[in-house]
Amino acid sequence: MNLSRRAFARSCTLTATGRALVGALPGLAQVQGEHFNTATNHPVPAIQDIETTEQKNARMQWFREARFGMFIHWGLYSIPAGRWDGKEVPGIGEWIMNRASIPVAQYQALAAQFNPTRFSAAGIVGLAKSAGMKYIVITSKHHDGFAMFDSQSNPFNIVQATPFKRDPLKELAAECRRQGLKLGFYYSQDQDWTAPGGAAYKTGDHQPPTFHWDPAQNGSFAAYLETKTIPQIRELLTNYGDFPAIVWFDTPTKDMTPELAGKIVTVLNQHPKLIWNNRLGGSYQGDTETPEQYIPARGYPGRDWESCMTMNDTWGYKVDDTNFKSTETLIRNLIDIASKGGNYLLNIGPEATGEVPQPEVTRLQEMGRWLAVNGEAIYATRPTLFGDEAGSFSSTEKDEDGKPKFIPSWKWRSTTTSNRIYIHLFEWPGATFHLDRLPRQVTGAYLLADSSRSPLKVTRTAEGVDVAVPATAPDPIASVLVLKTE
Ligand code: GLC
């Protein structure tokens, strides 16, 4: 899509407003909200603009096979944990400074209290690994501007401004290397509520054009980019060895013109293995679509994508949010996403002590137990060969955008490899599982949970098959039926 500069700026304003609502009101976070305008011509060509398909496939390979990653939102906001002046602040926890219009100096003062001595990189990476996750993406700097890493270019960081004095990113990088996971860094390149010139989304009575609430936030966006964002991105890309594998940008605004974004891309281009998402701004499409808090009805054929989701209703820790999804929902989400060719980036929000809330630990361990048996049907698989099993678009009901509403069905999903079709059964079919049509010849069937792989009886019907299954499901959440198709 080629947009004139004015049309581009206008569409970004709209996007920014829509996203502000998504960020601010958790209820709306479920809305299929994000749309980032992209173009193919950029002042500075990005790697995606110039590489061959083979080069792209090689660069994306580990990510496409991974399917499951851990998002970590952790920063100063975990200290107030969603409460300010004794009251719960509505909305997601990491937005507390914006939602409660906390003055810059008062927010910065939180750093002196930040001493997460119970943080354990080995513990968190071990938790991700035992959950069956293959990568971690952690907030290196969120919209509050506080760097969770050792930064020479700006003193508002965990090493210089807190009694903790350690660099958790360095510790996580070492542990990820040791335990065999990839590590990525989330970086809020555009919004920064404590740096002069950093952008802010509107909430409450914040006024245009800047939506700032403290004169200390005023300044030039271009200067903020030159003096903070770009130097910090350089630090993140050079101080952690072979990591980050991913840079995860967020909340672009109209301030991020194609020219300014091009300056960031110049830095990114020096790291040819890097994967980065579609949220840089300046019309760059990046590598990945980033549906937030939802699973797209049909995936994004032809694009890599990753659904990022919370376990409760906040990214950053909030003491009052105990609205946790069930393990059943989380496992089904993972399967649904894999069946559509995407990755699941599932969030944890550690506390100010560094500890991971117990409900999150429990759910991750339960997911890990399921994946230990059924991971073969998730990792490095291809999307379904069918499609309609995911649900259908309503002919009468409309979604928030006025488009036909997608009504998911939760009977089964499918993933594929070159010689297997995996059927993830949410509803146990009784004595026989029937498929009307089948694009491949089935040469055998067994249950993935059955370590002896006893063959199940397969009967070919007109165009499909009947598979005789035992009376009860091996797993109450999802049992995987394997169809051999050599
Ligand atoms: C939103 C929020 C942010 C969160 C991100 C995760 O854009 O602004 O707080 O980090 O979503 O996808």
Boltz pocket constraint, residues with backbone or C-beta under 6 A from the ligand:
constraints:
  - pocket:
      binder: B
      contacts: [[A, 23], [A, 73], [A, 92], [A, 94], [A, 95], [A, 250], [A, 251], [A, 292], [A, 308], [A, 315]]
      max_distance: 6.0
